[in-house]
Amino acid sequence: MTIRDEGGDSRELMLSAAWDMIVESFGYGGGSPRPAEAKILEQLKASDIAHRAGLTTGAFYNRWPNRESFLSEFIDYALSVDRSPTYSALKEIVSDFDGDAEDLVRLVAREDIRVIVANPAFAIHTHLWSMMRSRDDIGRRMETMYEDYRAESAPIFEALMDALDRDPHPDFTMEELIQFLMAMSEGLSLQYAAGGPGAPHVDLFGKLILAILPSLTVPR
C-alpha cells in the first residue's frame, strides 16, 4: 500500500473510503453483496478505513477519538444530498427539454426511478432507515436529509408545474405536493428494485403523476 501525504484532507479521504466499502458491500461497483442480515456498518474498522484511504491508522485517530465518533460523522456524510446524483440529473433533463409538457413529466418520472435505483445511496439510506428503532439519532438525521432533498427537488417540481401551467390546489402547499411525490417515488423505487413479475413498470410513476395532479393542482 502506498501511504499518502497525511497533511492533505485525510478526513474526506477516509469518509470517501468508508463510503466505497459500504457501496461494495451492497454489490455496487463489482463488490460482493453481504447477506441481508449483515450489520453493514460493523465492517467500518479504523485500520481498514485508513488502509483503503492510503493512510495510517494513526491518521484516523488524529481525526476522530474513536470509531463511534467516526460513525456519527459518516452517517451525516452518507445522508448528504451530495451523495445522490438524482437531482442534478433531473435538473439537466428539465433544462434541456423542448417538447410537450406531459412528455416532460413522463421523462422526469421515469429517470427519477431509474437514477434512484441505480444509485448506491438509495440502498444505504434504506439500510439506515431500518436502524432508526435502535438509533434515535438516525431518525433525526434522516429528517434533515428529507428537508434537504425537498429543497433540492423544489426547482424541478416548480419547472414541471410551469410546463403544465398549474399551481397547487388551495388545500395544499408546494412542499406538501413535493413530500407526496417523493414518498410515491421511494415506494415505487423499492418495488422496482425488487424486480420480478410483480414489479411496477418504470413508466408507472409518470402515469400516476399525470392522473393525480389534476386533483392536487389548479390551472393558472
Long-range contacts (C-beta under 8 A, 24 or more apart in sequence): 1-51, 1-54, 2-54, 3-54, 3-55, 3-56, 4-53, 4-54, 4-55, 6-55, 6-56, 6-59, 6-62, 10-53, 10-55, 10-59, 10-62, 10-63, 11-63, 13-53, 13-54, 13-55, 14-49, 14-50, 14-53, 14-55, 14-59, 14-60, 14-63, 14-70, 15-73, 15-74, 15-77, 16-53, 17-49, 17-50, 17-52, 17-53, 18-44, 18-49, 18-52, 18-70, 18-74, 18-77, 19-74, 19-77, 19-78, 19-83, 20-52, 21-48, 21-49, 21-52, 22-78, 22-120, 22-124, 23-120, 23-124, 26-120, 26-123, 26-124, 26-127, 28-120, 28-123, 29-120, 40-124, 40-127, 41-71, 44-70, 44-71, 44-74, 46-70, 72-137, 75-128, 75-137, 75-138, 75-141, 76-141, 78-121, 78-124, 78-125, 78-128, 79-125, 79-128, 79-141, 79-142, 79-144, 79-145, 80-145, 80-148, 81-145, 81-148, 81-149, 81-152, 83-121, 83-124, 84-119, 84-121, 84-122, 84-149, 85-115, 85-119, 86-112, 86-115, 86-116, 86-119, 87-149, 87-152, 87-153, 87-156, 89-115, 90-115, 90-153, 90-156, 91-155, 91-156, 94-156, 94-159, 94-160, 101-160, 101-163, 101-164, 101-165, 102-164, 102-210, 104-160, 104-163, 105-160, 105-163, 105-164, 105-206, 105-209, 105-210, 106-203, 106-206, 106-207, 106-210, 107-206, 108-156, 108-160, 108-206, 109-185, 109-203, 109-205, 109-206, 109-209, 110-202, 110-203, 110-205, 110-206, 112-185, 112-205, 113-185, 113-188, 113-189, 113-192, 113-202, 113-205, 114-202, 116-185, 116-186, 116-189, 117-189, 117-192, 117-193, 122-189, 122-193, 126-190, 146-182, 149-182, 150-175, 150-178, 150-179, 150-182, 153-178, 153-182, 154-178, 157-181, 161-217, 164-213, 164-217, 165-219, 165-220, 166-213, 166-217, 166-218, 166-219, 166-220, 167-217, 167-218, 167-220, 168-216, 168-217, 168-218, 169-215, 169-216, 169-217, 169-218, 170-218, 172-216, 177-216, 177-217, 180-216, 181-209, 184-208
